[in-house]
Amino acid sequence: MISPKKIFLALFIFSLLGYTVTAQTYTKYVDPFIGTGGHGHTYPGATVPFSLVQLSPDNGKNGWDWVSGYHISSDSIAGFSHMHLSGTGIGDWLDIAVMPMLAPILKEKIDMRQKFSHEHEKASPGYYEVKFNNGIQTKLTSTERVGLHEYTFPSNTGSPTLRIDLGHAYNWDSPTSTRIEIRNDSTIIGHRYSYGWANKQHVYFALRTSQPIADHLFNGARAADFDSFLEITNNSAQGGSKSANAQLVFKFSSSIKIKVALSTTNTDKALAALQEIPHWDFDQVRDDAVAKWEKELAKIKVETDNENIKRIFYSALYHTAVSPTLYSDQDGEYKNYKGEIRRMPNGAQRYTLFSLWDTFRALKPLFTITQPEKYSDILNSMLSFYDENGLLPVWDLSTFETNTMTGYHAIPVLADAILKNWPGVDAERAYQAMRASAFQQIREVPAYIEHGYVPQDVNGGSVTKTLEYAFDDYCISLVAQKLGKHEDYQLFTKRAKNYKHLFDPQSGFMRAKFKNGKFAEPFDPFHSEHDFDKSQYIEGNAWQHSFFVPHDIRGLAKLFPKENGLGTMLDALFAAPSYMTGENQSPDASGFIGQYAHGNEPSHHIAYMYSYIGEAWKTQEKIRQIVDSMYHDRPDGYAGNEDAGQMSAWAVWSMMGLYPASPVGGEYVFGSPSLNKATITMPNNKLFTIVANNNSSKNIYIKSITLNGRPYHKVFITHDEMLKGGELVFEMSNRPNKKLGKNKASWPTSMEN
């Protein structure tokens, strides 16, 4: 007879096993290959949330579609490097590359590319695997600062070799100084300084092997061949050049593992970082990486009858937690691009890779829900950038200001956090930094202040710059009001209306003006010019950019001479022919529905504008159309560059049924939920659930809404309301309810109410 104690123990163990199974159900829906095709520009390699290490394969090709190092169309790999950009339009990083070889090759320059089949390639959160046609199998996983490699060699391998290539460089990146030092038979340290999109970068590394190094080559030669280049003392070999490489040769072993730790400060810190993986248990490190991703993805638990939708959603949520990336050592210390050693205070970490032109729109507002543990450090990283450079970042890469794209969009990010009372951010310090950006002496800001718009004869991109500065100024005005700075509130409220100076009531478009106040002629709303200095609209045309007044949509509506002119113009946008004119069209404008271009960020709020003018049913219709046509469960699943999380964040918000159309202050406009249910763990650990009853591919319209069982008549919800927890229920229908959202009291906020 089995004792009650044994029965209890068995049930307890079973419950634990059951918990383990149910606790790990989200990573299986993530496909890191989504975005590696088309122009998505993502990478498939091993990383953990927001980490310094992104260990991923590089195809060994230059070109726009290889800015992440990898594209699904390639059938060869040239190395596995430790730092990658996700979804950007410019290529950089790819630092500290490693490549397995069947035997050493006595040559300095080698074409390292090896053929492989995608049938022999796998990727999942925190893990990557590939088998080359030559029989070598690679498995990769990682922690925040360490990449763990496992190479399995075929039995006929003579001398298994690993090549460490610091000259490995593609697209914009170019090494300026590199160094490799072999400390002993299992430890290598070194650095790689480079010039690229960020024109001063430095990465330090420490590499440790699971097997003793039997021999080594520097730049394709053994030590005896170049005494002038190599110094050997106390069993230590050192080599340096502009693009050093080393081949580490091992006695035959079927499996060789290496750990590669990174630091931005020095090699001692890289050596210390090796302790993030104190053992050689590959499966344990992989399991730990999976657990980190499970925790990340479990913040939003969704239900749907469509498995494809679930994969699209969780792959998007995965991509929202890839960047910005960690930049500091474990103790918060880092070296900025100027060479200054800094340390974040109070145990905080420094982050970099701020694609703010993209991510201020949806990714950063999403962080105020999904990143309660990291977001304070991310925000304070922007303020540290201000302390070091005198201005907030525009596009911070490796702590260097690339000045890529327009606007000063650290401002809406900080403003949104302050208005939501985000902890750990000094509002006064942030406000002074915001104000400094608004009065900077570069980026055409003086001309903007003088004329109330950026004149086209001062510099290109004038329409985009004017509209974006006006929105940023609105964000400053809200913070000024919150902090009791009444004069500044009036000043920036006035500046927030500067968009009006470029509106042409005859055409309904925002148009470029010269300093004399006259519109630039000739005018073609379909015309696109990718040269920023010549363009009037950045990466698009008048159709895509004329609607960027997210803070004052009803103020924009009043500028149209005819009643419902804005609604008519929005209808025309989605119905217009999908072409652009011009000899140098921007490739970034993609994913067309009419002239709506979802493949680039300026369009991302436009479909939600209907809800500000009493036509919420049109928002619902367009949002479901965009989700269904622009996101797919395949490598080319994004309509354009994934853009460091923004393209994915749009999907995460919109598939749940809401979106921060004006991304400051915490109002989320309803769309058309693709998911049947989404349960969100809010930063205060309360659960907010969104339910879509009777949801289907045909039932795309919201018939009615309840919040916590009571009728709800607004077409948006606030961040504060969601923080209370509760249940928002949409009753879906195949017919539009044109009365829902018709009443002005139900509309989201516009500056001119």
Secondary structure by P-SEA (a helix, b strand, c coil): cccaaaaaaaaaaaaaaaaaaaaccccccccccccccccccccbbbbccccccbbbbbcccccccccccccccccccccccccccccccccccccbbbbbbcccccccccccbbbbbcccccccccbbbbbccccbbbbbbbcccbbbbbbbbcccccbbbbbbccccccccccccbbbbbbcccccccbbbbbbccccbbbbbbbbbbccccccccccccccccccccccccccbbbbbccbbbbbbbbccccbbbbbbbbbcccaaaaaaaccccccccaaaaaaaaaaaaaaaaacbbbbcccaaaaaaaaaaaaaaaccccccccccccccccccbbbbbccbbbbbcccccccccccaaaaaaccccccaaaaaaaaaaaaaaccccccccccccccccccccaaaaaaaaaaaaccccccaaaaaaaaaaaaaccccaaaaaaaccccccccccaaaaaaaaaaaaaaaaaaaaaaacaaaaaaaaaaaaacccccccccccccccccccccccccccccbbbcccccccccccccccccccccccaaaaaaaccccaaaaaaaaaaaaccccccccccccccccccccccccccccccccccccccccaaaaaaaaaaaaacccccccccccccccccaaaaaaaaaaacccccccccbbbbbccccccbbbbbccccbbbbbbbccccccccccccccccccccccccccaaaaaabbbbbbbcccccccccccccccccccccc
